[in-house]
Amino acid sequence: MTKPETAAIMQAMLDIVKQIPYGQVLSYGEVARLAGYPRHIRLVSRALNLAGKDVPWHRVVNAKGQVSARGLDGGDELQRVLLEAEGRKV
């Protein structure tokens, strides 16, 4: 896969994430499928890491509907807080 193709796929995924309503979530797999790239689930995470502040990244969860651990950066706790602020228990 070339870089322009990857960028286009990631943009399609970000466009889906931008449409997730307040208080709702989608899994990484659902985002990839809705974007038309069901075999590129890992690119969802990559796209979210590069996304701007206008993308509600916190509304994307793992296949179990849970926040995925991110290590020591505290991102998983921030995601939990943001979702709970929207009335979503995780």
C-alpha positions as CSV (number, residue, x, y, z in Angstrom):
1,M,0.0,0.0,0.0
2,T,1.4,3.4,-1.0
3,K,1.4,6.4,1.3
4,P,-1.3,8.3,-0.6
5,E,-3.6,5.3,-0.4
6,T,-2.9,5.0,3.3
7,A,-3.6,8.7,3.9
8,A,-6.9,8.4,2.0
9,I,-7.9,5.3,4.0
10,M,-7.1,7.1,7.3
11,Q,-9.0,10.2,6.3
12,A,-12.1,8.0,5.5
13,M,-11.8,6.5,9.0
14,L,-11.5,10.0,10.6
15,D,-14.6,11.1,8.7
16,I,-16.5,8.2,10.3
17,V,-15.2,9.0,13.8
18,K,-16.2,12.7,13.4
19,Q,-19.8,11.5,12.9
20,I,-20.0,9.5,16.1
21,P,-22.7,11.2,18.2
22,Y,-22.2,12.6,21.7
23,G,-22.4,9.8,24.3
24,Q,-22.1,7.0,21.7
25,V,-19.1,4.8,20.8
26,L,-17.9,2.6,17.9
27,S,-15.3,-0.1,18.0
28,Y,-12.1,0.1,15.9
29,G,-13.5,-2.6,13.7
30,E,-16.8,-0.8,13.2
31,V,-15.0,2.4,12.1
32,A,-12.9,0.4,9.6
33,R,-16.0,-1.4,8.2
34,L,-18.1,1.8,7.9
35,A,-15.2,3.5,6.2
36,G,-15.1,0.7,3.7
37,Y,-11.9,-0.9,4.8
38,P,-12.8,-3.8,7.1
39,R,-9.4,-5.4,6.9
40,H,-7.5,-2.3,8.0
41,I,-8.6,-2.1,11.7
42,R,-5.1,-1.2,12.9
43,L,-5.1,1.9,10.7
44,V,-7.9,3.3,12.8
45,S,-5.6,3.6,15.8
46,R,-2.9,5.1,13.6
47,A,-5.3,7.7,12.2
48,L,-6.6,8.6,15.6
49,N,-3.0,9.2,16.8
50,L,-2.5,11.7,14.0
51,A,-6.0,13.3,14.3
52,G,-6.6,16.9,15.2
53,K,-8.6,18.2,18.1
54,D,-11.8,18.2,16.1
55,V,-11.9,14.4,16.0
56,P,-13.7,12.8,19.0
57,W,-11.1,10.0,19.4
58,H,-12.4,9.0,22.8
59,R,-15.5,7.6,21.2
60,V,-13.6,4.7,19.7
61,V,-13.3,1.6,21.9
62,N,-12.1,-1.9,21.5
63,A,-14.3,-4.9,20.4
64,K,-15.4,-5.5,23.9
65,G,-16.7,-2.0,24.3
66,Q,-13.9,-1.1,26.6
67,V,-11.2,1.5,26.7
68,S,-7.9,-0.1,25.6
69,A,-4.9,0.3,27.8
70,R,-2.3,2.7,26.4
71,G,0.6,2.3,28.8
72,L,2.0,5.1,30.9
73,D,0.8,8.1,28.9
74,G,-2.5,8.3,30.8
75,G,-4.5,8.3,27.5
76,D,-6.7,5.4,28.7
77,E,-7.7,7.3,31.8
78,L,-8.4,10.5,29.9
79,Q,-10.6,8.5,27.5
80,R,-12.5,7.0,30.4
81,V,-13.1,10.5,31.9
82,L,-14.2,12.0,28.6
83,L,-16.7,9.1,28.0
84,E,-18.1,9.3,31.5
85,A,-18.5,13.1,31.1
86,E,-20.8,12.2,28.1
87,G,-22.8,9.9,30.3
88,R,-21.1,6.7,29.0
89,K,-20.0,4.2,31.6
90,V,-17.0,2.2,30.6
